[in-house]
Amino acid sequence: MNTALSISNLAKSYGKQNILSGINLELLPGEFLGLVGVNGAGKTTLFKCLLDFTQVDAGSISIFGLAHSRTKARENLVFLPEKFIPPYYLSGKDFLAYMHDLHGTKYDAVAVEEILAILDLDPVFIDKPVGQLSKGMSQKIGLAACLLSNKDLLVLDEPMSGLDPRARAYLKKYLLTLKEKGKTLFFSTHMLADVETLCDKVAVLHAGKIRFVGSPAECCSAYDTDDFEQAYLRCVNAEA
């Protein structure tokens, strides 16, 4: 089976500081992979390498079989950064319409309202300039743009950031419906419970290296505990 994402022996440094070293990951179409790690572990740098926002020092990345540096490789991918800040002068509706144009899709008011309902955002707020919205509301608009893109690979950096508990629950339920449709998800999170609920695999990134890849249950088994949180702690502390 062709891979949705393949990362092989990836290395990245900034000056004399090694950020990523010997990163190997594989994600098959339809799989959900959660990337977890402490602040500064290298998660956002890994996403930057994947998206060709920064040049890798060694190794390779392919997206649906194409080198990540090729623009065409990213045609079927959508990305939401951790610190998502839409243009403050646009209304939420204008931003979503703009993103539809970028993705080559037609703005569908019914589909937009359906996604907003899933994200627990009253449609009245998308008529306001995004500069007037809370962080959580802005995050929901960013998520709406990603979900409406209909791309096969979603790359989301801390997608639950700023969301209230109800919106988080609704979003997780919707993401599972996308999994049933064969969509692929690669996301970072500090919320281990979300990984257990959503993911086929978890990758533990610590001090720039992958310490574990496998299902949450396999992680628990590897570290002799029934508690995924404790398994994670044992994993990262074992390498301290």
N, C-alpha and C positions, 0 to 999 in steps of 0.2 A: 504493500500500500504506500502511495506517495505521502510524504510528510507535509503537514501544514507549516511546520517550523522546525528547522534543524540548526542547532548551534554547536560548533565543533572547535574545541581547544581555543576558545576565545580569550584574549588577553587585552587589557586596557590599562594604561597608566596616564597620570597627569604629572609631568615632571618626573621626580624620583619616587612619587607615591603610586604604588600598585593598587589599582581599584578592583580589577577583575583578573583572575588567573585560572587558566585551564577549565573554562566553563563549557560543559557539555550538557545539552538539553535537546529533547526531541518531543514534538507534539504532533499527534496524528489528527487528521480531520475528525471533528466531532468530539474531541477530548477537551476537558477543562483542566487547566493547570494553574495552581495558586503558587505564587512566589512569595515567600515569607522570610523575614530577617529583621534584625535590629536596625535602628536608624544608622545610616552610614555604611550599611553592609554592601551597597553597590547596586541596589535594585533599579533605581532611576537611571544610573549609568548604563545598565544592561539594556533598558528600553531605548536609551539614546543610541546605543550601538545598533540595535535591531532596526531602528527607523532611519539609520544613516545620518543622524544628527551630529554624530561625532565619528571620527575615523578610528577603526580598530587597529591595534598594534600587531595582533597575530590572530590566526584562526579564521573561521568562515561562518557565515550565516546565510541560510537559504530560506525563502518564503515560497511555499507551494512549488518547490523545485528550482526557483530562480534566485540568483545572487541578490542579496538584500540591497546592494548598491544600485541595482537597476530600478528605475522608476516603475516599470511594469510590475515588478515583484510586489509593490505596495498597492496596486490597484484594487485588490480585493481585501484590503485591511483598513480598519478604522481605529483611531487612537484617541484616548482621552488622557491628558496629562494630569498629574497629581494636583498641581496648582492651576486649575482651570479658571481663566479670567477672560470672559468674552468681551468684545469691544463695548465699553460702557455706554456709548452713545446710541447703540442699536437697541431696538425693542427685542424682546425674546422672539417674537414672531419673525422680525426681520432677520435675526441671526439664523433661525431655523430655515428660513427661505434661502438665505445665502448658502448654508451648508448643503441644502438640497441641490442647488446649482453646482456646487463643487463636486458633489458625488454623482452628478448626472441623473438625478431622480426628480420626479415631479412632486411639487408640494401638494400634499393631500390633507386638507383640513380635518377630515374624519380620522385619518390615521394619526395625525398629531394629537387630537383630543384623546384618542385611545391610549397613546403612549403617556400623555400627561396624567391620565387617570391611574395608569399603572405606577407612575412615579409619585402619585398623590400630590399633584400640583394643580391648583385651580387655574383653568385656562385664562382667567382674567389677568393673571400676572404676566403672561407673555406679551400683553399690549403695553407693558411698562418698560422704560429703559432698563437694561440689565444692571446699570450702575446703581439703581435704586433697590435692587433685590438683595436678599440675604445670601450668605455663602451657600447655604443649603439649596436655596431656590436656583441660584446660578449653576450649581452642580447638577441639579435635575435637568436644566436646559441643555447642558453639555451631554448628559447621558441620553436625553431625548434625541439629540442630533446623531449620536452614535447608533442608537437602536433603530432609528429611522433610515439609516444608510443602507441597510440590508446587505452589509458586507459579510463574508464568510468567516473572517478572522477578526475578533475584537481584542484589542490590546488596551487594557485599562489600568492606569496607575492609581491605586487607592480609590476605586470608584465609589466606595461607601462613605468617603470623607464628607462630613457635614450633613449627612442624611439623618433624619429622625428615625426612630425605631420602626414606625409603621412603613415609611418609604423603603427602608432596608428590607423589610419582610416582603413587601410587594415586588421589589426589584429582584430579589433572589428567586421568588416564585416564577417570575417572567423569564429569568435567565435559564431556568430549568426547562421551560417550554422551547427556548431556542436550541437547547441541547438536543431535544427530541427532533428538531428540524435539521440536525447535523451541523449547526454552527460550532465554531471553535473559539475558546476563550482562554486568554493568557492574561492574568491580572495579578497585581501585587496587593497585599493587604497586611494589616497588623491584627486583623480579627480572625483568629484561628477557628472560631465556630463557623464562620462563613466558608472556610476551606473545607471543613468536614461536611457541610451541607451541600456544597456545589461541586467539589473537585474529584476528578478521577485520580489526579496526582498532585502531590505537593513537592516543591523544590525548596529546600532550606538553604539560603544563601547567607554565609557568615564569613566576615573578614575577607570578602572578595572571592570566596570559593564555594562551590556547591558541596554541602555536607551530606545531603540526603536527597534522593529522588525516589518516589514511590507513592502508593496510596496512603492516606492518613492511617488506615488500619495497619499497613505494613510498617509505618513509622513507629506506631505504638508497639508492635511486635519486636522491632529491632532494638527498642530501648526499654523493653520489659515493663510495660505499663499499659493500663487500659485508658489512660487519660492522655489525650493528644497534646494538651498544653504541657504536661509533664514530659512527654516524649520530646517535644520541641526544645524544652529547657535542657534536657539531658543531652540532646544532640549538639546544641551550641556550646554548652558548658564543657562538654567532652573535648572540644577543640580549643578551649581557652588557653 
